[in-house]
Every structure is written in structure tokens, then in C-alpha cells.
Amino acid sequence: MSTEMHWSRWGDPEILATFPEAVAESLTAAFGVTRPCPAVERESLALPGCRLDTGALDVLREIVGAEHVATDDTARVRHTRGKSTPDILKIRAGDVSDAPDAVVRPAGHDEVQRIIEAAARADIALVPFGGGTSVVGGLAASGDGHAGVVAVDLGRMDQLIRLDTESRIAVLGPGLLGPQAEALLAAEGYTIGHFPQSFEYASIGGFAATRSSGQASSGYGRFDSLVVALKVATPRGTLETGTSPANAAGPDLRQLILGSEGAFGIITEVSVRVRPVPAVKTYEAWRFDTWTQGTAALRAITQAGIRPTILRLSDETETATNNPHLRLDGCLVLTGYEGTHEDVTHTRARTTALLTAHGGEPLGTEPGDHWAENRFKAPYTRDTLLDMGILCDTVETSTYWSNIPALYQAVRTALTTTLETDGTPPIVMCHISHTYETGASLYFTALARQNHDPVTQWYDAKAAASDAMMTTGATITHHHAVGRDHRNWLATEIGPTGTGILRAVKHHLDPTNILNPGALIP
């Protein structure tokens, strides 16, 4: 698998998703004969000129070495924005206006710190770049008012720095991609257990900077809950947090950096809790008559203190759309168990008892294994749909159990209403992706016939869905982060006092606003 993604698509340049004939026929029935929407040719991209003068580039070359400073078109295109649907649509149409002026690749903390100090002197904006998987506009360079924009690619910082097996703590470089980190740890008998859908291309630093949550977080925990310490380079100097497993030494400064998306500093080391590689992995599926019935079952399991590694519920539409091979009516629940044989047997038995008590029908391990084998392939499907002229994107949120019915209906209605195109209704799907004792995350996927301006089409739908989240008292994001796309709704969610706190921290740590300007801070 390539470690660099396709310039105008998700993931490995050699992989292109295709649909079985029955699925293609269903899409035609839903949306009619759509117009092909191919990407422009790579050679036709016209990048803006580099705004950095020779002196600024020479300073960067002195810090990291000339071979690690790039201003060529290939490097700049690869670091243009992230992989949200608007990001993809823009670059497919030939829009590379957000391309950074240069890409610099430091080898360690000291070089990152020197880059920041040099950028502050020259008023150059810096955008930290890990795997490039942001889906909320978190990597769109904003150079307004600055001398230029540099993407700080952390890919050379890809080491397992230390492993404390007695404390079960691994210190990792921020540029490690998910598979690289897992391979290094597996060689020592350990795992992080963090597997978001972006796993194959997302980085350790990105997981921390966005408060990432993975598909196995029901069992292993969200990434922010796994972080025990951070090392960060800022315009004010180095910040190191986390000196003990727990303390009462004032507010936890890790929380300022977790989720900060490079706006407060660039993460250069991440210390995380690790666990032994599981001896057993088992995935299985269940059927429920209704979404309400399945939701009740997931709540009962979670509030009983049972923690299967995977616990997901698809609504009726998602079950039918994503699993045509099962020919199911009703709703699909996926469960997964990882650990020792004893732990898996115990957790599986308790989960099975509650699923059965709430009316679940067991479907065996085959559907679960199918899901596990294909868990990272959905983004490739999005690109094929875009080729066909079908808009496809997601929104996610979370709320308390008692508020799930209202939130579910409000967001579905918002997406359905705004994405109807020329009398053709969209397909709107939802699943519960993560559960907690007090609530759960809802993850919506929408497919719609593209209109003449699909970027605006999606932003209008996303705005309506985001308004619905705020109206029903949910959060603007459970695990995709804030970036630029969610800033306005973050201000609503945290209010003027919360917004003032973020701005004060930003001003103290980054007084000249060179760190990922435009991201996070309302």
C-alpha cells in the first residue's frame, strides 16, 4: 500500500472502488442517469507562484537540509487541503488556490521549534501536516496577511521513540501513520487499538490534534483517553505535559493541545497507553426489527458496564444500502471482541444475553468478518460515486441517550430537505458509531444527485445539519474535529466565554497567528 494518497482521491492511487451490477442498478434507480464527473488532468493544474523569497527558503534549508524543503508542484499539490468532499471536489475541478508555498520536512522536535521561531520572525503561516486526512477543512492553508504558507510535513518523525513495557507506555513520533505505529508496537507484542476509518493514512500526531475516535474505541477508548503525555513546539517555546498517571496539579494542560489542530503548537511526541496484542478477535452481527429497539439494546449493554471492542448499530436505510448481500429488513448491529480467550468469552456471553433479551436475532460471524475485512474501504466508494455525479459525504455528532430520537430526526430531515435535487430525493443513512454510559455518537451518510455547484450544494446541506445539531443540543463534532468547517457552530456550542478562553490561549501561545491560521478558533 502506498503511504502517499492520490492527489485528487482518497487513499492508495492503485485502488479504485467498483460496484456490483445490482448496486449500480440501484443507484441508477435512485438518482437516474447521472452525468460523469471526472477529475481534471493532473498536468492541467495551475498552481499560484511561490510567495516566499529566497532568504526565507534559505533559512528553512539551513534548519532541515535543502533536500527536505520542497517547492515543486508535486509536493505542493499533495499538501493542498485534506480529504473532505469539498476538498476533493475543488481539486478535481482544478482549484489549487490553497496550495502551500513550500513543504518542509523536519526530523525532530528541535527542528520543528526552530522552524516555528523562523516563521514567526518572517511572518510565515505554518500548517502541520501528518497523513492529510482532515475532513473538516483543517489543512486548507490560510495565508491572508502573511508572507506565505508552509506545510510542515511530519512524516520523517516516524519513530517508536521509547517503549516502557512495565508502565505500558509508548512514546511515538507524530508522523507515524496508523499501520506503521501498529507494526512497530506489534513487533514488541503491543497495540494501541486505535482504528478509525482513516487508519491507513492518518497519523499519530493527527489522532491527538483532532481528538480522534476509532472504530474500536468502545473497547480500547478514544485516542485522547489513551494519551498520557505530549511534547509540543510553540512560538513561546516547548511545552511538555504529563508527568504521572494522575495528579491534582491544576487543570490538565494536555487538554489544551488535544483537539487543538495545530493552532496552539505542533505536536512532536505523543505518549500513549498500549496493551498486549489480543490473542483472540471475533466479530459478529445481529438483526433488530427497528432502530429504536437496537438503540435500547446498545444502551443496556453500555450502561451495564460491558465493553465489547466494537458496538455499532445501522438504521434501516444504512442496513439495506450497505449490506445488499444480506438481504435484511430491519437494523444491523455489529459487535466485536478482542483480548484474551477468557475476556472475549466473558464479554461476548454478557453482550449476547442482553442483545437476545432486547429482541436481537443472531446472524453469526460471517457478516462481522465481512465488515472487518472491508472496514477501511468506504472512502474509496465516495470517490467512485463522485465520478458518477453522485454527491456523497458524512456528518457526525453525539448526544445523550434521551436526546437521540430528536437529534436523529432533526438531522435526517435537514439533510433530506436540502439535498433534494430536481425532484430527486437523497439517500440519508445513519449509524451509532460509539457508545457511552450517558449517550452515543450518530454518524450520518448522505448520497444525492449532484447539481451544477456540488461544493455549495454540500455546504448548504452541512449547514442545515449543523444547525439541527445545535437546535437539539448536540455537539457539532464527535470525532472529526473543528477545522474551518465547524468554527461558527463551535462558537454557538461553547458560547462567548468559551470562545474568549480559546482566543486568549491562542494569543498567548501564538501572538502573531502563524499556526494554522483560520482553524479551530471562532
Salt bridges, closest charged atoms under 4 A:
GLU4 OE1 - ARG78 NE 3.47
ASP58 OD1 - ARG61 NH1 2.95
GLU67 OE2 - HIS68 NE2 3.61
ASP95 OD1 - ARG81 NH2 3.05
ASP98 OD2 - ARG81 NE 2.78
ASP101 OD2 - ARG51 NH2 2.88
ASP123 OD1 - HIS146 ND1 2.80
ASP153 OD2 - ARG78 NH2 3.25
ASP153 OD2 - HIS79 NE2 2.67
ASP153 OD2 - ARG105 NE 3.94
ASP224 OD2 - ARG211 NH2 2.91
ASP224 OD1 - ARG222 NE 3.40
ASP252 OD2 - ARG254 NH2 2.53
GLU284 OE1 - ARG348 NH2 2.72
ASP289 OD1 - ARG287 NH1 2.75
ASP315 OD2 - ARG412 NH1 3.79
GLU318 OE2 - HIS431 ND1 3.09
ASP329 OD1 - ARG287 NH2 3.33
GLU361 OE1 - ARG287 NH1 3.71
ASP383 OD1 - ARG382 NE 3.23
ASP387 OD2 - ARG9 NH2 2.96
ASP387 OD1 - ARG92 NH2 2.80
GLU396 OE1 - HIS479 ND1 3.62
GLU396 OE2 - HIS480 ND1 3.61
ASP510 OD2 - LYS506 NZ 2.72
